[in-house]
Amino acid sequence: MEQHSEGLRVMVIDDSKTIRRTAETLLKKVGCEVITAVDGFDALAKIADSHPSIIFVDIMMPRLDGYQTCALIKNNSAFKSTPVIMLSSKDGLFDKAKGRIVGSDQYLTKPFSKEELLGAIKAHVPTFTPVDQAS
């Protein structure tokens, strides 16, 4: 069954309203359904209800950071195969390595471009086809 982006649920977890809004706007333009969360606790409650196809998570967040959130998602058998992309303004090797250790599938440096965001989705959800923006 081919999954067009209309049904593609994407979760964006970031304590920055600007990042959440930017990602949400970009993703909605290509037809994705976007669920946002302000931190790991907020996200974990929403993940069980919404079952996103892919999750973008900021590393630096209050209460539950991105590494902890990613580890909790990946340790849950229901969401183990859900791709988790780490978002960070730091482009350090250590951060990328730590992201891999907790099970993240990819690492994007903020600010990310529309191409990077969509490229990450295409890489991890091969059936994803963006809706043509011209329509």
Phi, psi and omega in degrees: 000121181280133182255106177282159186297342179305322182263359184286116179267124181240131176254135177240117181248112180201138179281352178270119180299323180298313180296315179301313182294318179300309180298317181298315180298312180299315184289323179293328179297332179260013172091011180279154171267126187246131175245129180246154178217146184274340177199180183300319180296314178301316182296314184300324178292322183281330182299316181299324180281321190261341182045066181294154179280334180207148184232130173254127183228130177288146180280311185272099178221153176288164177066292182229112184282176184298323179296313180296317180298313180300314181300318179295321179294312184290337179276354179266120185302330180291335185239007182305323183269358178288124180295134177240122180253123179279141176243132178205149176276350178264136183249033185280150178299320181299316181297319180294318180295317180296323177299318179296319181300319181277359173104010181292151183267337181199169183224122176245138178267133177276147356285137181264156178266167177301319181298318180295317181297310180290326178297320179295319180294314181299323181292327186254343176234081187303336181278355182293125174232112181297146176287140180295124183292339184292335184286000000 
